Amino acid sequence: MRLPRRPRLLLPVAIALVAIVALFFLFSGIYTDYLWFDSVDYTSVFSGVLLTEIVLFLIGAVLMVGIVGGNMLLAYRTRPMFGPAVFGGGSGADRYRMALDPHRKLIFIVGMGMLALFAGSSFAGEWQTWLEFANGATVGKTDPLFGLDVSFFMFDYPFIRMVLNFLFTAVIISIVLAAITHYLYGGFRLQSPGVHASRAARVHLSVLLGVFVLLKAVAYWVDRYGLVFSDRGYVDGASYTDVNAVLPAKTILAIIALICAVLFFAGVVRPGGMLPGVSFGLLVLSAVLIGGVYPALVEQFQVKPNQQLKEAAYIDRNIKATREAYGVDDAEILQYSAESDPAKVKTDGDASVSGVRLLDPALVSSTFDQTQRIRGFYGFSDQLDVDRYKDASGKLVDHVVGVRELLNSPDGPGNWINQALVYTHGYGIVAAPGNEVDPGGLPAYDAKDMPVTGPLAGSTGLKESRVYFGEINSSEYVIAGGDPSRPQELDYPDTGGTGQKNTTYAGKGGVPVGSFVNRLVYAAKYGEKNILLSGDINDHSKILYERNPRDRVQKVAPFLTLDGNPYPAVVNGRVTWIIDGYTTSNEYPYSQSESLGDMTRDTAVDRRVVAQQPQDKINYIRNSVKATVDAYDGTVTLYAWDDKDPVLRTWSKAFPGILQPVSKMSPDLLSHVRYPEDLFKVQRYTLSRYHITNASAFYNGQDFWNVPSDPSQGNQSIKQPPYYLTATMPVQDAKPSFSLTTTFVPKEGPNLAAFMAAGSTWGQDYGKLRILRMPSNTAIPGPGQAQNNFQNKFSGELGPLGLGNANVRYGNLLTLPYAGGLIYIEPVYVQTKAGTGQEPYPILRRVLVAFGNKVGSGDKLEDALAQVFSETQQNTQPNQQQPQQTQPNQQTSALAQAITTAQKAYQDAQNALKASPPDWDAYGKAQKRLDDALKALQGMGSQVPATTTTPAPTGTPAPTATPSSSASPSPSSTPTGSASASPQGGT
């Protein structure tokens, strides 16, 4: 049935319109990508990747269509002249041929088009493999099995495998489609008692099968080199069976496959199916017997009964390669005769813990939020960062740092003008010394408010506080700039006039959207007509997108794996994001392959306060790049931190000019460089086993370590994160140094096995891994045991801190060398439960210290240290127990009075918080009275009779003599009652 004339004319017009619209959106995506790369001066990356993908797409499409389409055309052109009659009559294929033959050209064109699209896309997706092959740098180390440079396995071998896989796919598809074509057009028939084929069909298919087997011979030969990645043995890399059975088997199979290919080619001149049948049977039989059965017999009867002896040499290769590939081969292991008895150590002159960081960046984020966000549409990251800045005396002090970023516009996403044009940026950096708090237990900010004030703002020369590019982005894009004579972007709240200070963006970052074309393509990109129609957008306007620092660096350096935790710093007077970039590979011979996501998973990752790494397997990693992103204008700068890394040198050849040398880094920037967290996590995971360098000891595994579970997470088995802090390692001429630290426990047992630190201050010690190995004959408590000792010892003291609806929250449990041993320091916070008109946040109330099994508690670190190391207290403590037996009634009365005082002070503090605005002066005074009351309670704690317990607090504070376990919880791993522990962790 023919369509009427008008619909027949409209159909091609409709198809053309759809095609035009599709092409326009495709063009918009590519063009806006180009504009973005041009705005950050990395067009070489855009053009390099795009050109490589286009060329590979065309090569893959042309090769696939040429091989497959050529064979189909050959099969069609060599069809029998008399068609089905050649073999005496028709067959079931005749009706299919009759149905398809009238449309064969259309079917062929559409089929080849789809094949070209899939093949080209697949080949283009391997652009990184091609660029590494084409630009591969030499490593300078040879593998112990083949004597080839390691670069062959890292850059050449993956490309060879990719080409072989492509050719295998093309030949298999050619065999299938050529056979179908021959069948449809009478080239062969499936008839009893056998297959009847024309000479042309037999020759064609024999050649294709011969080519397939020839490729198989090449693949067997190339597979020999893949044995360096084998996981057959006790560890990764070629094992005894691989070297002595699989390697010769692969060589023999390659020769047999070559012979079989010749036999298939011989079928071209010799009719009959004997030669192809013999060659196919020989290939299958040899693959089963030589490639499968023989290695299995060697493994079962030679290796398994004597695995330790047989595999020793190959385990040794794996140990050396793994330590090199993960950058831990120069880790220094020190035997540390740690003392566990505080009575036997002298602390005179050891001030290495005096400046230790007490603020937990994961806990005090909500404190920063409540005290420094100023307005509800600002906020801070869920986990703050740790950096170091100089104090008034010029001494470097660990700081907890956060950036005040824009969460959203006050009226939500419905108002496009507010969301895109007015509320465009955050404002200011907030910082507090990590080793002190104010009298109310709040951070003692030295950079705060809007505009930023405080000593740190002056000492760093902060001159640009606006944050257009940050980790928190409520909108996909903003349009900044506009008319400088009529600023409309909210800069910060102001007390006078309109209640706000406005500004106009003047940074060099962003894409200009003054032209009609640019507005049109961005309106198409974001599906927002206002971009095209708004009168507030003019020649000065710029659209800012991809504003997350990590996303920006990933886009300009797609060959890097980025650290999950970018951090801000004030560099040369500007807020600057610093991101660590890694080059990774899974093709380092003999190195142990592990999941990057598994190696870096810990409390911070589980709580989603830092980005999770992919589950990709790697066996090589380097911190090769330090990247910075300017928080105001989004400028991205990549520095070649490790210019000896062969992977980085390869990518530097592929994209010349995008990396700056380290010599270009300013001294101010270098002072804020720190050792990257994810690399450290990977290295501690590796060193938990590969600190052992003896193959026999490694095989036995009795000295393997584990990263301890985070004790603040209760019963959850999640690895403790590493912590940045200033520590002094017990080595000659050691000085306090900003370090990234972690602990190890034995594979079976809770005691401390080792302590590891990486120098994080730029200079001679940067990146130096030192491990303090604990003595095997002395039990040093591990983090879990220290936490248990804290909670058992001070559950009664911490219980009153949770008066009313408050919770006790444990901060990061820090470990560091001190006085010839290891000391644990943990801050304890109090946080009220959420209620009407208030949002709770934690306040530092206690510091706990443990050395060996001796623990102490105090309002300040010095007080807790004095409890642990003071001999006076140790001598007088037994005498303090006498009054408990003679004056129980007086003690109970005094205790009740102290609780009443504490409850009253707590209620006054809450009333001060509920005031609008909060009365911080009254709050601080109430906290001081609460502090005095709690000290009194602490002094009475050791005098209370064993049968007497602290009265339970109620909704309306009032003393009562009724014993209750809620106010004085029984010792347990997690305090009960009102003093409930809240899971936390941080870095």
Residue pairs with C-beta under 8 A, 6 or more apart in sequence:
2 8
3 11
24 524
25 524
27 521
28 521
28 524
28 525
29 525
30 50
31 521
32 511
32 521
32 522
32 525
33 46
34 43
34 46
35 511
35 518
36 511
36 545
36 546
36 555
37 43
37 45
37 46
37 555
37 556
38 46
38 511
39 509
39 510
39 511
39 634
40 509
40 552
40 556
40 634
40 635
40 636
42 556
42 636
42 658
44 655
44 656
44 657
44 658
45 556
45 557
45 558
45 655
45 658
48 654
48 655
49 127
49 558
52 124
52 127
52 130
52 131
53 124
53 127
54 124
56 120
56 123
56 124
56 126
56 127
56 130
57 120
57 121
57 123
57 124
58 120
59 123
60 119
60 120
60 121
60 122
60 123
60 124
60 166
61 116
61 117
61 119
61 120
61 123
62 116
63 119
63 166
63 170
64 115
64 116
64 119
64 120
64 166
64 169
64 170
64 173
65 112
65 115
65 116
65 119
67 170
67 171
67 174
68 112
68 115
68 170
68 173
68 174
68 177
69 108
69 112
69 115
71 174
71 177
71 178
71 204
71 208
72 108
72 174
72 177
72 178
72 181
74 178
74 204
75 177
75 178
75 181
75 182
75 185
75 187
75 201
75 204
76 104
76 181
76 185
78 187
78 198
78 200
78 201
78 204
79 181
79 182
79 185
79 186
79 187
79 200
80 86
80 185
80 186
80 187
80 198
80 200
82 186
83 185
83 186
84 90
84 91
84 93
84 94
84 186
84 189
85 186
86 186
86 198
87 186
87 189
87 191
87 196
91 189
91 190
91 191
93 183
93 184
93 186
96 184
97 184
97 185
100 107
100 184
115 173
119 166
119 169
119 170
122 166
123 166
126 162
128 558
128 559
129 158
129 159
129 162
130 159
131 650
131 651
131 654
132 154
132 155
132 158
132 159
132 647
132 650
132 651
132 654
133 155
133 156
133 158
133 159
134 654
135 650
135 651
135 653
135 654
136 151
136 154
136 155
136 156
136 646
136 650
137 151
137 155
137 646
137 647
137 649
137 650
137 653
138 149
138 151
138 646
139 149
139 150
139 151
139 154
139 646
140 149
140 646
141 149
141 150
141 324
142 148
142 149
142 150
143 150
143 153
143 228
143 589
143 590
144 317
144 590
145 227
145 228
145 238
145 243
145 589
146 224
146 225
146 228
148 225
150 588
150 589
150 646
151 646
152 225
153 225
153 228
153 229
153 587
153 588
153 589
154 585
154 587
154 588
154 620
154 646
154 647
155 587
155 650
157 222
157 225
157 226
157 587
158 587
160 222
161 222
161 226
164 215
164 218
164 219
164 222
167 215
168 212
168 215
168 219
171 208
171 211
171 212
171 215
172 212
174 208
175 205
175 208
175 209
175 212
178 204
178 205
178 208
179 205
181 187
182 188
182 197
182 198
182 201
182 204
182 205
183 189
183 190
186 198
187 197
187 198
187 200
187 201
188 195
188 196
188 197
188 198
188 201
188 202
189 195
189 196
189 197
195 273
197 205
199 271
202 267
202 271
203 267
203 268
206 264
206 265
206 267
206 268
206 276
207 264
207 265
207 268
209 264
209 276
209 280
210 261
210 262
210 264
210 265
210 267
211 261
213 257
213 260
213 261
213 264
213 279
213 283
214 257
214 258
214 261
216 257
216 261
216 283
217 254
217 255
217 257
217 258
217 261
218 254
220 250
220 251
220 253
220 254
220 257
221 250
221 251
221 254
223 250
224 247
224 250
224 251
227 238
227 242
227 243
227 246
227 247
227 250
228 237
228 238
228 589
228 590
229 236
229 237
229 587
229 589
229 593
230 236
230 237
230 238
230 239
230 242
230 246
231 593
232 239
232 241
232 242
232 246
232 299
233 239
233 240
233 241
233 242
233 311
233 314
234 307
234 311
234 314
234 315
234 699
235 311
235 314
235 315
235 318
235 319
235 592
236 318
236 590
236 591
236 592
236 593
236 619
237 314
237 317
237 318
237 321
237 589
237 590
237 591
238 247
238 314
238 317
238 590
239 303
239 311
239 314
240 298
240 302
240 303
240 310
240 311
240 313
240 314
241 295
241 298
241 299
241 302
241 303
242 295
243 314
244 298
245 294
245 295
245 298
245 299
246 291
246 295
249 290
249 291
249 294
249 295
250 291
252 286
252 290
253 286
253 287
253 290
253 291
256 282
256 283
256 286
256 290
257 283
259 279
259 282
260 279
260 280
260 282
260 283
261 279
263 275
263 276
263 278
263 279
263 282
264 275
264 276
264 279
266 275
267 273
267 275
267 276
302 310
303 310
303 311
307 699
308 696
308 699
308 700
311 695
311 699
312 695
312 696
312 699
313 695
315 695
315 698
315 699
316 695
317 590
318 590
318 591
318 592
319 690
319 692
319 693
319 695
319 698
320 329
320 590
321 588
321 589
321 590
321 591
322 590
322 591
322 592
322 619
322 686
322 690
323 329
323 331
323 686
323 690
323 693
324 588
324 591
325 588
325 591
325 619
325 620
325 621
326 591
326 620
326 621
326 682
326 683
326 686
326 690
327 621
327 622
327 679
327 683
328 683
328 686
328 687
328 690
328 769
330 769
331 683
331 687
331 691
331 769
331 770
331 771
332 768
332 769
332 770
332 771
333 691
333 771
333 773
334 730
334 731
334 770
334 771
334 772
334 773
335 773
335 775
336 730
336 755
336 772
336 773
336 774
336 775
336 817
337 775
337 778
337 820
338 752
338 772
338 774
338 775
338 778
338 780
338 820
338 821
338 822
339 345
339 819
339 820
339 821
339 852
340 778
340 779
340 780
340 781
340 821
340 851
340 852
340 853
341 852
341 854
342 819
342 821
342 851
342 852
342 854
342 868
342 869
343 871
343 874
345 819
345 820
345 821
345 851
345 869
346 819
347 818
347 819
347 865
347 869
350 818
350 819
352 727
352 728
352 736
352 816
352 817
352 818
353 816
353 818
353 823
353 825
353 861
353 865
354 435
354 861
354 862
355 395
355 397
355 398
355 435
355 726
355 736
356 398
356 434
356 435
356 725
356 726
356 814
356 816
356 825
356 861
357 386
357 398
357 400
357 434
357 435
357 724
357 725
357 726
357 814
358 434
358 435
358 436
358 437
358 811
358 825
358 827
358 844
358 847
358 861
359 400
359 432
359 434
359 437
359 443
359 811
359 827
359 844
360 811
360 812
360 827
360 829
360 984
360 986
361 383
361 384
361 385
361 386
361 400
361 986
361 987
362 382
362 383
362 384
362 604
362 607
362 609
362 812
362 984
362 985
362 986
362 987
363 809
363 811
363 829
363 842
363 984
363 986
364 384
364 400
364 432
364 443
364 842
365 380
365 381
365 382
365 383
365 384
365 402
366 831
366 839
366 840
366 841
366 842
367 442
367 443
367 841
367 842
367 843
368 380
368 384
368 402
368 430
368 443
369 379
369 380
369 839
369 841
370 839
370 841
371 442
371 443
371 841
372 380
372 402
372 404
372 430
372 445
372 448
372 449
373 379
373 380
373 404
374 404
374 449
374 450
374 492
374 493
375 493
376 407
376 410
377 406
377 407
377 408
377 409
377 410
377 423
378 404
378 405
378 406
378 407
378 426
378 427
379 404
379 405
379 407
379 472
380 402
380 403
380 404
380 405
380 430
381 402
381 403
381 405
381 471
381 472
381 609
382 607
382 608
382 609
383 565
383 604
383 607
383 609
383 610
383 986
383 987
384 400
384 401
384 402
385 400
385 401
385 402
385 565
385 567
385 568
386 398
386 399
386 400
386 401
386 434
386 567
386 724
386 725
386 987
387 398
387 399
387 401
387 431
387 567
387 568
387 569
387 672
387 674
388 396
388 397
388 398
388 399
388 672
388 726
388 738
389 396
389 397
389 399
389 431
389 446
389 456
389 459
389 460
389 570
390 396
390 397
390 459
391 397
391 433
391 446
391 455
392 455
396 726
396 738
397 433
397 434
397 435
398 433
398 434
398 435
398 724
398 725
398 726
398 738
399 431
399 432
399 433
399 434
399 446
399 456
400 431
400 432
400 434
400 443
401 429
401 430
401 431
401 567
401 568
401 569
402 429
402 430
402 431
402 568
403 426
403 428
403 429
403 430
403 467
403 470
403 471
403 568
403 575
403 631
404 426
404 427
404 428
404 429
404 430
404 450
404 467
405 426
405 467
405 470
405 471
405 472
405 473
406 423
406 424
406 425
406 426
406 467
406 472
406 474
407 472
407 474
408 419
408 423
408 474
408 475
409 415
409 418
409 419
409 422
409 423
409 474
410 418
410 423
411 418
413 419
413 475
416 528
416 530
417 530
417 534
417 536
419 474
419 475
419 478
420 475
420 477
420 478
420 479
420 530
421 478
421 479
421 480
421 482
421 488
421 489
421 534
421 536
422 488
422 489
422 490
423 478
423 489
423 490
424 468
424 478
424 479
424 480
424 489
424 490
424 505
424 544
425 466
425 467
425 468
425 478
425 480
425 489
425 505
426 466
426 467
426 470
426 472
427 450
427 451
427 465
427 466
427 467
427 491
427 492
428 447
428 449
428 450
428 451
428 452
428 465
428 467
428 492
429 447
429 452
429 462
429 465
429 568
429 570
429 575
430 445
430 447
430 448
431 445
431 446
431 447
431 448
431 454
431 456
432 443
432 444
432 445
432 446
433 444
433 446
434 725
435 861
436 444
437 443
437 444
437 844
438 444
438 924
439 924
439 927
439 928
440 843
440 920
440 923
440 924
440 927
440 928
441 829
441 830
441 843
441 844
441 845
441 927
442 843
442 844
445 454
446 454
446 455
446 456
447 453
447 454
447 455
447 456
447 457
447 462
448 454
450 465
450 492
450 493
451 465
451 492
452 462
452 465
456 462
456 570
460 570
460 573
461 570
461 572
461 573
462 570
462 573
462 574
462 575
463 573
463 574
464 573
464 574
464 575
464 632
465 575
466 491
466 503
466 631
466 632
467 575
467 631
467 632
468 478
468 480
468 505
468 507
468 509
468 544
468 547
468 631
468 632
468 633
468 634
469 509
469 544
469 547
469 548
469 549
469 552
469 577
469 629
469 630
469 631
469 632
469 633
469 634
470 547
470 548
470 549
470 577
470 631
471 548
471 549
471 550
471 566
473 547
473 548
476 526
476 545
477 526
477 543
477 544
477 545
477 547
478 543
478 544
478 545
478 547
479 513
479 531
479 537
479 541
479 542
479 543
479 544
480 489
480 504
480 505
480 507
480 510
480 541
480 542
480 544
481 504
481 505
481 506
481 510
481 540
481 541
481 542
482 488
482 489
482 504
482 505
482 536
482 537
482 538
482 540
482 541
483 504
483 538
483 540
484 504
484 506
484 540
487 502
487 503
487 504
488 502
488 504
488 536
489 502
489 503
489 504
489 505
490 500
490 501
490 502
491 500
491 501
491 502
491 503
492 500
492 501
493 499
493 500
493 501
494 500
494 501
504 540
505 542
505 544
507 630
507 632
507 633
507 634
508 633
508 635
509 542
509 544
509 630
509 632
509 633
509 634
509 635
510 542
510 543
510 544
510 633
510 634
511 518
511 522
511 542
511 543
512 518
512 539
512 541
512 542
513 519
513 522
513 531
513 537
513 541
513 542
513 543
514 537
514 538
514 539
514 540
514 541
519 531
519 532
519 537
520 532
522 528
522 531
522 543
523 529
523 530
523 531
523 532
531 537
531 543
544 634
546 552
546 555
547 634
549 566
549 577
549 579
549 629
549 631
550 562
550 566
550 579
550 611
552 629
552 634
552 636
553 560
553 562
553 579
553 581
553 627
553 629
553 636
553 638
554 560
554 562
556 636
556 638
556 658
557 581
557 625
557 627
557 638
557 658
559 583
559 651
559 654
560 581
560 582
560 583
560 624
560 625
561 581
561 582
561 583
561 584
561 596
561 613
561 614
561 621
562 579
562 580
562 581
562 582
562 611
562 627
563 579
563 580
563 581
563 582
563 676
563 677
563 678
563 679
564 600
564 605
564 610
564 611
564 612
564 613
564 677
564 678
565 604
565 610
565 611
565 677
565 678
565 987
566 577
566 578
566 579
566 629
567 577
567 578
567 674
568 575
568 576
568 577
568 578
568 631
569 575
569 576
569 578
569 669
569 672
570 576
571 628
571 666
571 668
571 669
571 672
572 666
572 668
572 669
574 630
574 631
574 632
575 630
575 631
575 632
576 628
576 629
576 630
576 631
576 669
577 628
577 629
577 630
577 631
578 626
578 627
578 628
578 669
578 672
578 673
579 626
579 627
579 628
579 629
580 623
580 625
580 626
580 627
580 676
580 677
580 678
580 679
581 623
581 624
581 625
581 626
581 627
581 638
582 621
582 622
582 623
582 624
582 625
582 676
582 678
582 679
583 621
583 622
583 624
583 625
583 645
583 647
583 648
583 651
584 596
584 616
584 618
584 620
584 621
584 622
584 647
585 618
585 619
585 620
585 647
586 593
586 616
586 617
586 618
586 619
586 620
587 619
587 620
588 619
588 620
591 619
591 620
592 619
592 686
592 690
593 617
593 618
593 619
594 617
594 618
594 619
594 685
594 686
595 615
595 616
595 617
596 613
596 614
596 615
596 616
596 617
596 618
596 621
596 682
597 612
597 613
597 614
597 615
597 616
598 615
599 681
599 682
599 685
599 686
600 612
600 613
600 678
600 681
600 682
601 612
601 718
601 719
602 681
602 707
602 710
602 718
602 719
602 720
602 721
602 722
602 985
603 710
603 712
603 713
603 718
603 719
603 720
603 721
603 985
603 986
604 610
604 721
604 985
604 986
604 987
605 612
605 613
606 718
607 985
609 986
610 677
610 987
613 678
620 647
621 679
621 682
622 642
622 645
622 647
622 648
623 641
623 642
623 676
623 679
623 767
624 640
624 641
624 642
624 645
624 647
624 648
625 638
625 639
625 640
625 641
625 642
625 648
625 659
626 638
626 639
626 641
626 665
626 673
627 636
627 637
627 638
627 639
628 635
628 636
628 637
628 639
628 669
629 635
629 636
637 660
638 658
638 659
638 660
639 659
639 660
639 661
639 662
639 664
639 665
640 648
640 652
640 659
640 660
640 661
640 662
641 662
642 648
643 649
643 661
643 662
648 659
652 658
652 659
665 673
670 762
671 762
673 760
673 762
673 766
674 724
674 738
674 740
674 760
675 739
675 740
675 758
675 759
675 760
675 766
675 767
677 721
677 722
677 740
677 987
680 722
680 740
680 742
680 758
681 722
683 758
683 769
684 707
684 722
684 742
684 744
684 756
685 707
687 705
687 756
687 769
687 771
688 704
688 705
688 706
688 707
688 744
689 698
689 701
689 704
689 705
690 698
691 705
691 754
691 771
692 698
692 703
692 704
697 703
701 747
702 747
703 746
704 746
704 747
705 744
705 745
705 746
705 747
705 753
705 754
706 744
706 745
706 746
706 747
707 719
707 720
707 742
707 743
707 744
707 745
708 719
708 720
708 743
708 744
708 745
708 750
708 782
708 783
708 784
709 716
709 717
709 718
709 719
709 720
709 784
710 716
710 718
710 719
710 720
710 721
710 985
711 720
711 783
711 784
711 786
711 787
711 788
711 810
711 813
712 787
712 810
712 811
712 812
712 813
712 981
712 983
712 984
712 985
713 983
713 984
713 985
714 973
714 974
714 981
714 983
715 974
716 983
718 985
720 742
720 743
720 783
720 813
720 985
721 812
721 985
721 986
721 987
722 740
722 741
722 742
722 987
723 740
723 741
723 742
723 812
723 814
723 986
723 987
724 738
724 739
724 740
724 741
724 760
724 987
725 738
725 739
725 741
725 814
725 816
726 736
726 737
726 738
726 739
727 736
727 737
727 739
727 741
727 757
727 816
727 817
728 734
728 735
728 736
728 737
728 816
728 817
729 737
729 739
729 757
729 770
729 772
729 817
730 772
730 817
730 820
731 770
737 759
737 760
737 761
737 765
738 759
738 760
738 761
739 757
739 758
739 759
739 760
740 757
740 758
740 760
741 755
741 756
741 757
741 758
741 814
741 815
741 816
742 755
742 756
742 757
743 752
743 754
743 755
743 756
743 782
743 783
743 815
744 752
744 753
744 754
744 755
744 756
745 751
745 752
745 753
745 782
745 783
745 784
746 753
749 782
750 781
750 782
750 784
750 785
751 774
751 779
751 780
751 781
751 782
751 785
752 774
752 780
752 781
752 782
752 783
752 815
752 822
753 773
753 774
753 782
754 771
754 772
754 773
754 774
755 771
755 772
755 774
755 815
755 816
755 817
755 822
756 769
756 770
756 771
756 772
757 769
757 770
758 767
758 768
758 769
758 770
759 765
759 766
759 767
759 768
760 766
772 817
772 822
774 780
774 822
780 821
780 822
780 852
781 789
781 824
781 850
781 852
781 853
783 813
783 815
783 824
786 813
786 824
786 826
786 850
786 855
787 810
787 813
787 826
787 973
788 973
789 850
789 853
789 855
790 810
790 826
790 848
790 850
790 855
791 798
791 971
791 972
791 973
791 974
791 975
791 981
792 971
792 972
793 855
793 857
793 971
794 846
794 848
794 855
794 857
795 968
795 969
795 970
795 971
795 972
795 975
795 979
796 941
796 950
796 968
796 969
797 846
797 857
797 934
797 937
797 938
797 941
798 808
798 828
798 846
798 975
798 979
799 950
799 966
799 967
799 968
799 969
799 975
799 977
799 978
799 979
800 899
800 902
800 934
800 937
800 950
800 967
801 808
801 828
801 830
801 845
801 846
801 934
801 979
802 808
802 830
802 977
802 978
802 979
802 980
803 902
803 903
803 906
803 953
803 957
803 978
804 832
804 903
804 906
804 907
804 910
804 953
804 955
804 957
804 978
805 832
805 833
805 835
805 978
806 830
806 831
806 832
806 833
806 906
806 978
807 830
807 831
807 832
807 833
807 978
807 979
807 980
807 981
807 982
808 828
808 829
808 830
808 975
808 979
808 980
808 981
808 982
809 828
809 829
809 830
809 831
809 842
809 981
809 982
809 984
810 826
810 827
810 828
810 829
810 981
810 982
810 984
811 826
811 827
811 828
811 829
811 844
811 984
811 986
812 826
812 827
812 984
812 985
812 986
812 987
813 824
813 825
813 826
814 824
814 825
814 826
815 822
815 823
815 824
816 822
816 823
816 825
817 823
818 851
819 851
819 869
821 851
821 852
822 851
823 849
823 850
823 851
824 848
824 849
824 850
824 851
825 847
825 848
825 849
825 861
825 864
826 847
826 848
826 849
827 844
827 846
827 847
827 848
828 844
828 845
828 846
828 847
828 848
829 842
829 843
829 844
829 845
830 842
830 843
830 845
831 840
831 841
831 842
831 843
831 982
832 838
832 840
832 910
833 840
834 840
837 914
838 910
838 913
838 914
843 927
845 859
845 931
845 934
846 857
846 858
846 859
847 857
847 858
847 859
847 860
847 861
847 863
847 864
848 855
848 856
848 857
848 864
849 855
849 856
849 857
849 858
849 861
849 864
849 865
849 867
849 868
850 856
850 868
851 868
851 869
854 868
855 867
855 868
856 863
856 864
856 865
856 866
856 867
856 868
857 863
857 864
857 867
857 938
858 864
858 865
858 866
858 867
859 931
859 935
866 873
867 873
877 942
880 942
880 943
881 942
881 943
883 891
883 943
884 891
884 942
884 943
884 944
884 945
884 946
885 945
888 945
888 948
891 940
891 943
891 944
891 945
891 948
892 944
892 948
892 961
894 940
895 937
895 940
895 944
895 948
895 950
896 951
896 959
896 960
896 961
897 959
898 933
898 936
898 937
898 940
899 933
899 937
899 950
899 951
899 953
899 959
899 967
900 957
900 958
900 959
901 929
901 932
901 933
901 936
902 930
902 933
902 934
902 937
903 953
903 957
903 958
903 959
904 929
904 957
905 926
905 927
905 929
905 930
905 933
906 926
906 930
906 957
907 957
908 922
908 925
908 926
908 929
909 923
909 926
909 927
909 930
911 922
912 918
912 919
912 920
912 922
912 923
912 926
913 923
915 922
937 950
944 950
948 963
949 963
949 964
949 965
949 967
949 968
950 964
950 967
950 968
951 959
951 960
951 961
951 962
951 963
951 964
951 967
952 960
952 962
952 964
952 965
952 966
952 967
952 977
953 966
953 967
953 978
954 960
965 976
965 977
966 976
966 977
966 978
967 977
967 978
969 975
969 976
969 977
969 979
970 976
974 980
974 981
975 981
